[in-house]
Amino acid sequence: MTAEILIGLYVFVLSVFVGFELINKVSPTLHTPLMSGSNAISGVTILGALACVNAESSFANVLGACAIALATINVVGGFLVTDRMLRMFKK
């Protein structure tokens, strides 16, 4: 059990660093298309979190519920921002 938590923590920390570096390298003109891609990735996160909620561990259930809530907020907010940006380009 402890090794699984450490591996999960290791993957999480690495993903934070990689994500931070990737986002900093993106030019401002690509942010709107990137938001659409981010919404798709958050949809996959929701599916993965749903799998965690079915686990036997209560810790996994809590993490899965938090992941579902945060990914849902990200998807909805991303679609709202993308819609607002696209409305700015319409005449």
Helices and strands as residue ranges (DSSP letters): H 2-24, G 28-30, H 31-53, H 58-89
